């Protein structure tokens, strides 16, 4: 594992994401355990972005099951098509939600969460997991967050 001790100054959000992506690749290179890799990826994301909650839900036995995360206690299981995470899984696409309270069927694991970005981890058209990022701020996530997290999830899909 080779992660820089001191974070560089970032000129742009995209530059910060590039550093985060490279850090995730560095810590995952040579490690075969999926849970260890997802745990480290979650820690890197949480340490670099001011999000309320960050973590993965893994597809297991036709439901999403809580995986590595950082933040307060979370929902343990989510049904297919239910809430933002289940909808992302069902539709096989990212879900950028500026106000979770306006999302039909939103699952409120924490009353402090106000916006959410969920990105599926896809391999050969199959959803293996979803990355869930929540913020206590409304409209916290944007198209750059979505695009960059999709790149990170594409890399993570190679580790399954």
C-alpha positions in Angstrom: 0.0 0.0 0.0 1.4 3.3 -1.0 -0.7 6.4 -0.1 0.8 9.8 0.2 1.0 11.0 3.8 0.3 14.6 3.1 -2.5 15.5 0.7 -1.6 18.0 -2.0 -3.4 21.2 -2.6 -6.1 20.7 -5.2 -6.8 23.2 -7.9 -10.2 21.8 -8.9 -12.7 19.3 -7.7 -11.7 17.1 -10.6 -8.1 17.3 -9.5 -9.1 16.2 -6.0 -11.1 13.3 -7.4 -8.0 12.3 -9.5 -5.9 12.1 -6.4 -8.6 10.2 -4.6 -8.9 7.7 -7.5 -5.1 7.2 -7.6 -5.1 6.7 -3.8 -7.8 4.1 -4.0 -5.9 2.3 -6.8 -2.7 2.4 -4.7 -4.2 0.9 -1.6 -6.1 -1.8 -3.5 -3.2 -2.9 -5.7 -2.0 -6.3 -4.5 -4.9 -6.8 -2.0 -7.3 -9.6 -2.9 -9.9 -9.2 -0.2 -12.9 -7.3 -1.5 -14.1 -6.1 2.0 -10.7 -4.7 2.8 -10.5 -2.9 -0.5 -14.0 -1.4 -0.2 -13.3 -0.4 3.4 -10.2 1.5 2.4 -12.0 3.1 -0.6 -14.7 4.3 1.8 -12.2 5.7 4.2 -10.4 7.6 1.4 -13.7 9.1 0.2 -14.8 10.0 3.7 -11.4 11.6 4.6 -11.4 13.7 1.5 -15.0 14.8 1.2 -17.2 16.3 3.8 -20.1 13.8 3.4 -22.4 12.8 6.2 -22.3 9.1 5.3 -20.3 7.1 2.7 -20.5 3.4 2.1 -21.3 0.4 0.0 -24.3 -1.9 -0.2 -23.5 -5.3 -1.7 -25.9 -7.3 -3.8 -26.5 -10.6 -1.9 -29.4 -13.0 -2.2 -31.5 -10.6 -4.3 -31.2 -7.6 -1.8 -28.7 -4.9 -1.0 -26.8 -5.7 2.2 -24.8 -3.1 4.1 -21.0 -3.4 3.5 -18.1 -1.2 4.5 -19.1 2.3 5.4 -18.2 5.4 7.4 -20.7 7.5 9.3 -23.6 6.8 11.7 -25.5 3.5 11.9 -27.2 2.6 8.6 -30.0 0.5 7.2 -28.8 -3.1 7.0 -30.9 -4.4 4.1 -32.6 -2.6 1.1 -35.0 -4.3 -1.3 -34.7 -4.2 -5.0 -36.2 -1.0 -6.4 -36.8 0.5 -2.9 -35.4 3.9 -2.0 -32.5 5.7 -3.8 -30.1 2.7 -3.5 -32.6 0.1 -4.6 -33.7 2.3 -7.5 -30.1 2.7 -8.6 -29.7 -1.0 -8.5 -33.0 -1.6 -10.4 -32.3 1.0 -13.1 -28.6 0.2 -13.3 -27.7 3.9 -13.2 -26.5 6.6 -10.9 -29.1 8.5 -8.9 -28.3 12.2 -8.0 -30.9 13.4 -5.5 -30.7 17.0 -4.4 -33.5 16.6 -1.8 -34.1 13.1 -0.5 -37.3 14.2 1.1 -38.8 14.8 -2.3 -37.7 11.3 -3.6 -40.7 8.9 -3.7 -40.1 6.0 -1.3 -36.9 7.4 0.2 -35.6 5.3 3.1 -34.6 7.6 5.9 -31.8 5.8 7.6 -30.8 9.1 9.1 -33.0 12.2 9.6 -29.8 14.3 9.1 -29.4 13.2 5.4 -30.8 15.8 2.9 -29.1 14.9 -0.4 -27.7 11.7 -1.8 -25.7 10.3 -4.7 -25.8 6.6 -5.4 -23.6 5.0 -8.0 -23.9 1.3 -9.1 -20.8 -0.8 -9.3 -21.4 -2.5 -12.7 -19.6 -5.4 -14.4 -20.8 -6.8 -17.7 -24.2 -5.0 -17.1 -24.7 -6.6 -13.7 -24.9 -4.5 -10.5 -22.6 -6.0 -7.9 -22.9 -3.2 -5.3 -23.8 0.4 -5.0 -21.8 3.3 -3.6 -24.0 5.5 -1.4 -22.9 9.0 -0.4 -25.2 11.2 1.8 -24.9 14.8 2.8 -26.7 16.8 5.5 -26.8 19.7 3.0 -29.3 20.0 0.2 -28.0 19.9 -3.4 -24.6 18.9 -2.1 -23.7 16.6 -5.1 -23.4 17.7 -8.7 -22.6 16.2 -12.1 -18.8 16.3 -11.4 -19.3 14.1 -8.3 -21.4 11.7 -10.3 -19.0 11.4 -13.2 -15.9 11.0 -10.9 -17.6 8.5 -8.6 -18.7 6.5 -11.7 -15.0 6.3 -12.7 -14.1 5.1 -9.2 -16.9 2.5 -9.2 -15.8 1.3 -12.7 -12.3 0.6 -11.2 -13.8 -1.0 -8.1 -15.9 -3.4 -10.3 -12.6 -4.9 -11.4 -11.9 -6.0 -7.9 -15.0 -8.2 -7.5 
